[in-house]
Amino acid sequence: MDQTNKTKTYELPLKSQMEPRNKKRLSMFLSKKQYRRFKRLYNESKHENYDAFIKEKVLMTIQGKPRTTISSSVKKVSPEQQTKEYVKDKEKEKLAFYMRLNSFYQDLHSIASSYSELIVQRESLIQQNTEMLGTLQVYTKDLAKISKEVVVLIQDFKSHYPIKDSNYDN
């Protein structure tokens, strides 16, 4: 028999095998109090896993049968809404970070400008002190010259006008 003419047969999966692909995932957020109540109700139930317990409670709610609710304030959120809320939270975090960074930059800028002002004041004080030291140096030299002249004049005076009193000679 020619192998090229053979056709391969594929079995279609049973409907029960296809179910896992068609399942939808739901999630919810519970407060601590709601979670404790959920755990208590689960422990009191006959179910061995959370999935069966939650399915039964949800189906009872949908079909209108009497039920024990976890809380009337449980917020049911679709995955799309969760994604949007996650993005909003991330945007809020980014905005808060940007605002902190901006505040830090402003503080840094004010410190830098204050530092620059101090440097300018320091330089002007150094310049003023340098000028004052220069004038002090000039005055000191002038004082030294005058002192030498006074000593010379005293010696000239003593040589021209000798003093006879011995109390003034040293």
Protein Blocks (a to p, Z undefined) as FASTA:
>chain_A
ZZklpccddddddfklmmmmmpccddddddfklmmmmmmmmmmmmbfbfklmmmmmmmmm
mnopacddfbfkbccddfklmmmmmmmmmmmmmmmmmmmmmmmmmmmmmmmmmmmmmmmm
mmmmmmmmmmmmmmmmmmmmmmmmmmmmmmmmmmmmmmmmccfbfklpZZ
